[in-house]
Every structure is written in structure tokens, then in C-alpha cells.
């Protein structure tokens, strides 16, 4: 019998202890019970319990074999629904086919950004993604243009999702307590089906621009353009990347496309 699971630092495990907060996180998907739900990193199942009670068609993915054993023992409803794999290496199309599904979790802080970028890869199948992450990352995701926290994550996620910073969670409700505050966010798919630009180049421009965010776009994007490119005369190149909205990055992508170095 496994009575508890030891949090493992290497896996970034900080187990939530507060059932009220777990209920509130589960409730972020209350409008999506008609969709299958994938929980990432359930640990000992404090969030799992409420997702099951609320009637979600739940599958969980957990890398830690000790947690898998605990869940198998204590959540009979999850029989054949526990995937002992690394979420980042999971082929979600094999798991859900072409069906839509939602994603939720108390995400490992060390890979949370990677998790959201993987969600973007399946954006047409994931109408809602919610859960708890490091407060700083949540602020970056929800940041607006002009903010110091507005960056790559903000632009790429907000191009496809409406992002809500729901509430802050303090350190003392975890075992072990993390050294940072946490926050609960919800990403809801917007109505955009096409950005209206070369999406690969869009990502490249966003990432290149923010990699030198203190510089103007004239300097930060110069590696992408011919040295004497006529575009440099455009006033937009006097701006810094955090000053541009998602739509402005889309417009910039369209204007740059024929001038980009091959």
C-alpha cells in the first residue's frame, strides 16, 4: 500500500494541499464537460478528485512511477486512463484522434512554457487549457503590449487564445512550498483560424525581436533583412518589440516577408 508520494525535486513536484484551491482550478473547466479532459502531472490526485466528481471524461499523464502507483491504487475510475509518459513527448493525435479535448493541471514550473507551446501545436483541437503555474509566467502570458512582462509567450499565445489571469496562490499551500508565488490561468481559444501571414515567419520575427528586447526593431531584426533594405525607413522599426500588438506583428510579418534573407 502506498500512503503518500514523496515530492521529487528533479521533476519539479510541489504538491498542492489546499482542497478549496483544487476545486477552484477544476471549476475553470466547468463549461467544457462535454469534451474529454487531459490532466498533466496529477501527482497524488488532489485536482483529479474534483475533475472526476464534476463529471469530466478524464485521462491523466504522469511521468513519476510512484505517483502512477498511488493513482492506480486510489482512483479506480482511472483504470486504463493513466498514461505513464512525458507529456512533452506525447502524440496527442494518437491519444484523441481528431477530437477536441481540454488540458488542465498543476503544471511543473520548470516546463510550463514548453507545455503551452505544445498546446499551441494542437490549438485547433484544444478549446480550453487551464491550470496553475508560476506567477511570473502567468503574468507574462496575460501581459498587454507596453508591459515589461510582455514577450514571446504573450504574443504567440495571445495570437490564438484569450488568456485570463484568474487568481494568485501563495506558497504555504504546497508540499514542499515553492520559492515563488503561483497563479491560476485559463486560455480559451479565440475565433482566429488563420493569422493572415506566414506563421513560421511570424514566430521567427517575434522570437528574434524579443531576444534583444531592449533594442529597437531596426537593430533586433537586422539579422533577418538585407543591410540596405528599404523597410528600415518605416517608423515601426523605431519601436521596441514590447510596443507591438499581435496584429502589428502580423502586419510586420507580411511587410517583411519578401525582404527576409533566405
N, C-alpha and C positions, 0 to 999 in steps of 0.2 A: 504493500500500500504506500502511495506517495501522498504525504500530508501537505507538503509545500514544495515550492520550487525556489532554488537559490538564484537570485538575480546575477547575471553574468556580465561583467564589465565589457568584455570583448564583443558582446552582442548589443551593447548599449541598452541593457534592460533596466528600467525603472518601473516597478510595478505599482500601478495606481491602487490605492487602498480605499478611497472615498467612493462609496456606492452612489451617493447623490450625484457626483460629477459623472460617474459612469452612466447613470440613467440619462443625464442631460446630453451626453455625447451620443448615446444610442438614439435619442429622440431627434437628433439632427437629420435622420433618415426617415422620420415618421411619415412623410408624404411619398415615400418610394418603396412601400412594402410589396408592390406588385412586381418589383424587379429582384432577381437574385442578388445577394449581397456577399461580397468577399471581405472578410476581416483579415487584416495584416498584423501579425505578431500578437496573438491573443494572450500569450503568457499563461496565467492561471485562470483566465476567462471572466474577469470581473465585468468587462464590456460584453463579452459573448453571452453571458446570462441574460442581460436585458434585451439584446437583439433577438434571442430565442423567445423570450417572454412576449416581445412585441410582435412576434409572428413572421419574422424575416426568414426567407429561404436562404439559409446561411451555409457558406463554406469558409473554412479558415485556412490560412497558410502560416506555418510556424517552422522556423529553422531549428529551434532548440529541442533536442530529443527528450529532455527531461520535462519540458512543458507539454510536448506531444503526449507523453505517457500520462501526465496529470489530466490533461483534457480528455483523453480516451477513457480514463477511469471515472471521471466526474461528470462528463457530458455525453450520456448515451445517445442523445439526439444527434450528435455529430458523427455517428458511425458512418464510415466511408466518406466523410466530409472534411477530414483533416489532411491537409497536404503538407508533408514534411519536406519542404524545399525552400530555397532562397527566392523570395518574391521577385527580385530583380532579374532572375534567370528564368522566370516562369513564362510559358507561352500561353497568354490569356485567351487567344483564339482557340487553342486546343481545349481549354477548360470550358469556355462558354459558347464556342461556335460563333455565330453572327449575332447572338442575342445581346441585348443591353443588360448591364449589371452595374451595381453601385460598389464603391470601395470605402472602407472605414477602418479606423484603427487608432491605437495609441502608438504612433509610429516611432521606431528607433531614431533618435535625433541625429545619429551620425550618417544616416542615409535618406533622411526625409526629402531633401531636394531631388535626389535620384528617383525616389518613389513618384514624385509629382511629374517629373519628366517622362517616366514610363506611362503614367496615366495619360499624358498628352499623346503618346503613341496610339492610344486606344480611345481617343476623345469622342469618336463617333459612336462608341459603344457604352461610354460611361457618362450618364446624365448627371450624376452627383457623386462627389468624393468629399468626405468629411473626416474629422478626427483631431487628435491632439498632437502638437509639435512644439518645438522650442519657440518661445515668444518672439524672439528676434526674427526667425524665419517667417512666422505668421505675419509679422509687420511688413516684411519685405514683399510677401505675396500680395497683400492688400494695399500696398502703398500707391499713392497717386503721383502723377508727374510733378516734378518740382521738389519732391521729398528726398531727403538724404538716403532713405531706405529703398527708394525706387530703383530697380535694377533689372538684370536679366530675367530673374524669376518672375518679377512683376509683369513685364511686357509679354513674355512668352505664354504665361498662364492666362493673363487677362485678355489676350487675343481670342481665346476660346471659352473662357469661363468667367462668370460673375463670382467674385470672391468676397466672402463675409468673414470679418474677424468677430467671432461671437462672444467669447469671454476669456479672461485670464485665469490661470490656475497656478496656485502657489506651491512652493517646493515641499511643504510638510505633508502633503497628501500622497507621497510616493515612498516606496521602499526599494532601494535607498533614495534619499532626497537628492535630486539633481542639483547642480550648482547654479542653475538658471531657472527663470520662471517659464511656464508653459502657456499655451493658448490653444483654444479650440477654433477651428476654421471650417467653413463649408464652401466648396466650389460647385457651382451649378452651371451646367452647360448653357451657353448663350445661343442665339439664333444664327450665328455665323456658320455657314457651310463651306465657304471659300474666302480666303483673305483678299483675293483680288490682286495677288502678286506672286512672284516666285518664292514659295515658302522656304525653300532651302536657303536662298539668298537672304531672305528676311531674318532667319535665325543667325546667319553669319554676320550680318550687319549689326544686329542687336548685341551679339556676344563680343564682336570686335570693338564696337563703340564703348561698351561698359567696361571692357578690360583696361581701359585708360580713362576712367570716368571723369577725372579732373580736367582732362584736356577738351578742347573744342572738337567737334566732329571733323573739322578740317585736318586736325592732327591725328585723331584716333582712328580715322578711316583711311588715312593716306596709303596704307599698305594694300588697300583694295583697288585703288584707282591709278590711272596713268598720272604721271607727275604734272603735266600741263593740262589736266582735264578742265574743260570749260565749266563744269559743275561747281568748281570751287568758288565761283563768283556769286553763287546763290547764298543769300543771307542765312539760310538754315545751317550752313556749315560753321557759322559763328556760335551756334548753340552747343551746349553740352548735352550728352545723351539723356540725362535725367529730366531735361526740359521738354522732351518729345513724348507725345501721347502714342498709343498703339497705332492709331490711324496715321499719324505723322511718320512713324517708322514704315508703315505700309507704303505711303506715298513716296518716301525717300527711296525705298527698295525699287519701286517702279522707275524712278528717275535715274537711279544708278545702274540699273541692270545692263544697259548697252555699253556702259563705260568700265565695267568691272574687269580687272585683269583676269585672263584665263589661266 
